Amino acid sequence: MLGSRVLNSGWRTTVMRVNISRATQALDMSGVGGVIGRALVAAVALVAVGGCAASPLPAPTPSVSQTTAAPTPTLPPGGIFLTDLKFTNAPAGFSIPARTQPMHGYNIPDIIDVIFTGSDGPIVHDYLVANLVSMGYTITATSSDSIVWSNDSWDGAFTMTADRAGLTLRHR
């Protein structure tokens, strides 16, 4: 008779197989001695299986998380973060000149639009040209009335006319 027992110790599973019939053949199993012999073989088998279960498990190694907090964006002089103007979907650290007054804005996931009066256009234009690089963006095109920029996560554009100016940010 082949007996087996499965021990689950958390990180590994051990299967002990004890061949009871071969062990009992080695002992005289007739009469009282046979009962004692069978009991002895069973006890040895239980001790062998129980000894494996009682073996100490290695202590788990605590894992150390190496998380670092995102750097706090630096606000350029004279700026205000779009997130402080309730554009909750805006990229962290993106700012506009604090002395401008956005007329309208759209704050939807992945797209931010901010509309200014025409008179605020040059102020926003000059502020962005001076500060986009320090905000983590690369200016890919610029003219006297437009700017295009991007980084790994966002694309942006600004353009202005005499009546209106508009800034758009699109998450990639």
C-alpha positions in Angstrom: 0.0 0.0 0.0 1.4 3.3 -1.0 0.3 6.2 1.3 0.9 9.8 0.4 0.4 13.1 2.1 0.6 16.6 0.6 1.9 19.3 2.9 1.3 22.9 1.9 3.8 25.2 3.6 2.9 28.4 1.9 5.8 28.9 -0.5 6.3 25.3 -1.4 4.3 22.0 -1.5 6.0 18.8 -0.3 4.6 15.4 -1.2 5.8 12.5 1.2 5.2 9.0 -0.1 5.6 6.2 2.4 5.6 2.6 1.1 3.9 1.0 4.1 3.5 -2.5 2.6 7.3 -2.9 2.1 8.0 -1.6 5.5 5.5 -4.0 7.1 7.0 -7.0 5.2 10.3 -6.4 6.9 8.6 -6.9 10.3 6.9 -10.0 11.6 3.2 -9.1 11.2 1.7 -12.3 12.8 0.0 -12.2 16.1 0.6 -9.5 18.7 3.9 -8.6 17.2 2.2 -8.0 13.9 -0.1 -5.4 15.5 2.7 -3.7 17.2 4.8 -3.9 14.1 2.1 -2.2 12.0 1.6 0.4 14.7 5.4 1.0 14.8 5.5 1.4 11.0 2.5 3.7 11.0 4.1 5.8 13.8 7.4 6.0 11.9 5.5 7.1 8.8 3.6 9.7 10.7 6.8 11.0 12.4 8.5 11.2 9.0 5.6 13.1 7.5 5.0 15.2 10.5 8.7 16.0 10.7 8.6 17.5 7.3 5.6 19.6 8.2 7.4 20.9 11.3 10.5 21.9 9.5 11.0 25.6 9.9 10.3 27.7 6.9 12.7 30.5 5.9 11.6 33.8 7.2 10.2 36.0 4.5 12.5 38.8 3.4 10.8 42.2 3.8 10.6 44.0 0.5 11.8 47.5 0.5 10.0 49.8 -1.9 12.1 52.3 -3.8 9.4 54.7 -4.7 10.2 58.3 -5.1 7.8 61.1 -5.0 7.3 63.1 -8.1 9.2 66.3 -8.0 7.2 69.4 -7.0 6.8 71.6 -10.1 8.4 75.0 -9.8 6.2 77.9 -10.6 7.9 80.4 -12.9 7.8 84.0 -11.6 4.5 85.7 -12.4 2.7 82.4 -13.2 -0.2 80.4 -11.9 -0.7 76.7 -12.4 -3.6 75.7 -14.5 -4.5 73.2 -11.8 -4.9 76.1 -9.4 -7.5 77.5 -11.9 -9.6 74.3 -11.5 -8.2 72.7 -14.7 -8.0 69.4 -12.9 -7.0 67.5 -16.0 -4.1 69.8 -16.9 -0.5 68.5 -16.7 1.2 69.0 -13.4 3.3 72.1 -13.4 1.9 73.8 -16.5 1.3 77.4 -15.9 0.1 80.6 -17.5 0.7 84.3 -16.6 -1.2 85.1 -13.4 -2.2 88.6 -14.7 -4.3 87.1 -17.5 -8.0 86.3 -17.2 -9.1 83.2 -19.2 -12.5 83.9 -20.8 -13.5 80.2 -21.3 -12.0 76.9 -20.7 -12.6 73.2 -21.4 -11.3 70.7 -18.8 -11.9 67.3 -20.2 -9.7 64.2 -19.8 -6.8 64.4 -22.2 -7.7 67.8 -23.6 -7.4 71.2 -22.0 -8.5 74.4 -23.9 -8.1 77.9 -22.5 -9.5 80.9 -24.4 -8.2 84.4 -23.7 -9.1 87.9 -24.9 -7.0 89.3 -27.7 -5.3 91.7 -25.4 -4.0 88.8 -23.2 -2.6 87.0 -26.2 0.9 88.7 -26.3 1.3 88.3 -22.6 0.6 84.6 -22.8 2.8 84.2 -25.9 5.8 85.8 -24.2 5.3 84.0 -21.0 5.1 80.6 -22.7 8.2 81.3 -24.9 10.1 82.3 -21.8 9.0 79.3 -19.6 8.0 76.3 -21.6 11.5 74.8 -21.4 11.6 75.2 -17.7 8.2 73.5 -17.4 9.7 70.4 -19.2 8.6 71.0 -22.8 10.4 71.3 -26.1 9.3 74.2 -28.4 9.0 72.6 -31.8 7.7 75.7 -33.7 7.2 79.4 -32.9 6.3 82.6 -34.6 5.2 86.0 -33.5 1.6 84.8 -33.0 1.9 81.0 -32.4 3.8 78.3 -30.5 3.8 74.5 -30.8 5.5 72.4 -28.0 5.5 68.9 -26.6 7.1 66.5 -24.1 6.8 62.7 -23.6 3.2 63.0 -22.4 1.6 66.2 -23.8 1.4 68.2 -27.0 0.5 71.8 -26.9 -0.3 74.8 -29.1 -1.0 78.5 -28.7 -2.2 80.9 -31.2 -3.6 84.5 -31.1 -5.4 87.0 -33.2 -6.5 90.6 -32.4 -9.7 89.3 -30.9 -8.9 86.0 -29.3 -6.1 83.8 -28.1 -6.2 80.1 -27.4 -4.1 77.5 -25.7 -4.7 73.7 -26.2 -3.0 70.8 -24.4 -3.6 67.3 -25.6 -2.5 64.2 -23.6 -0.8 61.6 -25.8 
